[in-house]
Amino acid sequence: MKRRGLVPALAVAVTVLGLAAWLNSRPPAPAATTVLSFRIGQTFQEVVKDSTYPVMARSNAPAHDDPIQSGETFVTEPAVILHFNDPQHGFTLPPTKFAMLGYMDNKVETVATSPMLDKLPFDQAVAILEDLQNQFKAGGWEPWAKDGSEWFDLTPEGKKRLYKRMFEPGYSQSAELRIPKKYAMTFRLKCTDGCWPGEQRPYLFLIDVGVSHDTYARWDEK
């Protein structure tokens, strides 16, 4: 049975109040295109050092006097490239205008992003989905078999089934991916416009990528 939502990236990468406060005082948009370079477990200072994105200016930085040293880095304007800099399991996402990194104990705990600049028609969104899936495969990521997750079937027939799935309740399809005992990822294609009953075209789609520590490891022995 599939258990969706176990990766906390999309839920806890940022608090609503934290984002609202930051948006009210944010500096000018960074020059395009900049790179936000990070990996799960990397310190805030290392993210600042490794990135051309102005992390200090675009963050609620973890405070040393905060017992849990929590914080967030925000991307809210185009165009920023997210680079997951693990030397073995890393990947580079297409430019985006939305991402949130969450920190705990002064280290990257979660990331949530839609690695696209705009909602796209199905064929264009699936082309990005396929490129990302190829990167994840090359980096050693694997579907969480116990959850029943599988790679997206992007054969011609598979794309037809995926398109049909976008118009069924849930209006999305996800794969839960892992680097066992290290990282976990939610990799999702979802319909955002026109897919619900009674809505009109155009049909538009987004991809979600959320990464955290391997929260699935506790299920392996069950």
Secondary structure, DSSP 8 states (H G I E B T S, - for coil): ---TT-S-HHHHSS-HHHHHHHHHH------SSEEEEE-TT-BHHHHHHH-SS-TGGGEE---TTSTT--EEEEE-SS-EEEEE--TTT-EE---BS-EEEEEETTEEEEEEE--SSS-B-HHHHHHHHHHHHHHHHHTT-EE-GGGT------SHHHHHHHHHHTTSTT-EEEEEEEETTTEEEEEEEEEEES-STT--S--EEEEEEEEEE-TTGGGTT-
